[in-house]
Amino acid sequence: GPTAFLLCRFFIGFSLATFVATQFWSSVMFNGKIVGTANATTAGWGNLGGGVTQFLMPVIYTGLLRYGPPFEAWRMAFFVPGAAHIFVGLMVLFFAQDLPDGQYRECIKAGDMSQPNAGRIFLQGIKNYRMWCMVATYGFCFGVELTMNNIIAPYLFDQFNLNLEIAGALGSLFGLMNIFARSVGGMVSDITADKYGMRGRLWALWIIQTAEGALCIAMGLLYTSLPATLVVMIFFSLFVQMAEGASYAVVPYISKRSLGICAGFIGAGGNAGSVVTQAIFFKGAYTTHLGITYMGIMIVAVTLLVIPVYFPMWGGMFCGPKKGVTEADYYLADFTEEEKEAGVASSILKFANEAASERAAVNRPAMDQDNITLPK
């Protein structure tokens, strides 16, 4: 019945949490030189799965029609992705490594890390204003991607009188850009950080996402020309997904202690952004092409929230770092004096040392783990 169907859909939705788990995992497994590329590639290929599914599931369903009527075939088709989920989950459970230094239980047993205080970690995460800025901006890159995936095929069908199959095939190009586009955004962030540090990452994110908004506006204004719309759509998709990759190149540095909380809230901001943009622009108040144009204007406006993101040890887009503030000062501020004395913060010191790579190249020290000490 419908209740069972809705419950199944509800619990299937929990599988989306694997995005956050993956971003957290890749953030702790890769160092600052390549973390942007690593996060962007894992997430981009995850999004690509949605595009592949659009092609693959109808093929599986059609093949299963040979063995049963339609009402059975579509149900049997779901066993394929379900089995793939279970297989990959078991592979991660039995063969994956939690941290570069080993499994969580081994690190805790060896005294290299402590049992986490979930309540304090949550509070430290939600108190960090940088996370909320990124929640909003990510809502207007990943959220826009979700919105465009929903509206693009019907828009091409209605606006240009295309046949439904052709409209669907052309619309799928938007999602298929994930093959490489999100990775490119992460790579651009890593390249700029190599010379300019975190300030370079922030500038890269702002430029890429502002360009995304400008292309969205252009796409809406070109509603009379199918070729022009398709060309701009491709570049629009490129910059949407580059902005997603550039966003998650910044996320690992917002809070080391509350990284999972920050990654989760920012990822949820993407879904929320889709809900907001669809409710405002595509529920009948505007024609679709006007909705696309106005959405582009809103993207440009919300992306301005990158400007106030400021790290005292590295600076922001327009302000340099505070003199005398180190990475250890920033990341250990999330711990109480009692926790520091008890050694709870000791595992953060290695990250603080590596995070010095986010300084501009001219201010970057030689890496020496032995020189890192707790601030007094």
Secondary structure, DSSP 8 states (H G I E B T S, - for coil): -HHHHHHHHHHHHGGGHHHHHHHHHHHHHS-TTTHHHHHHHHHHHHHHHHHHHHHHHHHHHHHHTTTS-HHHHHHHHTHHHHHHHHHHHHHHHHH--SBTTB-HHHHHHHTSS----HHHHHHHHHT-HHHHHHHHHHHTTHHHHHHHHHHHHHHHHHHH---HHHHHHHHHHHHHGGGTHHHHHHHHHHHHHHHHTHHHHHHHHHHHHHHHHHHHHHHHHTTT-HHHHHHHHHHHHHHHHHHHHHHHHHGGGT-STTHHHHHHHHHHHHHHHHHHHHHHHSSSSS-HHHHHHHHHHHHHHHGGGGTT--BTTTB-SS----TT--HHHHHHTTS-HHHHHTTTTHHHHHHHHHHGGGS-GGG-----GGG-----
